[in-house]
Amino acid sequence: MKFPVLVIGAGGLGCEILKNLAMSGFNELHVIDLDTIDLTNLNRQFLFRLGDVGRGKAETAAAFIMNRVKSVKVIPYNKRIQELPREFYQQFSVIVAGLDNVDARRWLNKLVHDMCEFDDDGNIVEGTQRYLIDGGT
């Protein structure tokens, strides 16, 4: 599919989300995750291997997906979601969140809501809404 999708989190949910989107034909994915891979992640985060321990989740997941699904481009960001400007998020019509942090989920929800613009009648201005799929744990 010809539009970029933002995936937030490359952990337990993020691995599944990235795999499913890539296998479903989405060809441009962006993934944000601040964490590094820990040994305890390996039993449930199948994009990572023992040799990946200590590496960034976003970069490692992106490389794994692109190696397996040649038609997809995955752009990783190793940072807190709050560090990226509003303009960054405005390029995505669809944001899929796999967050395990309540504060980050609240921040993202507020951001997506605040990006909506309304006309004088209170209707959403077309093109300003974003679809947030929240799979947080």
Salt bridges, closest charged atoms under 4 A:
GLU16 OE1 - LYS19 NZ 3.21
GLU28 OE2 - HIS30 NE2 2.71
ASP35 OD2 - LYS57 NZ 3.88
ASP52 OD1 - ARG55 NH1 3.09
ASP114 OD2 - LYS110 NZ 2.60
ASP114 OD1 - HIS113 ND1 3.63
ASP134 OD2 - ARG105 NH2 2.88
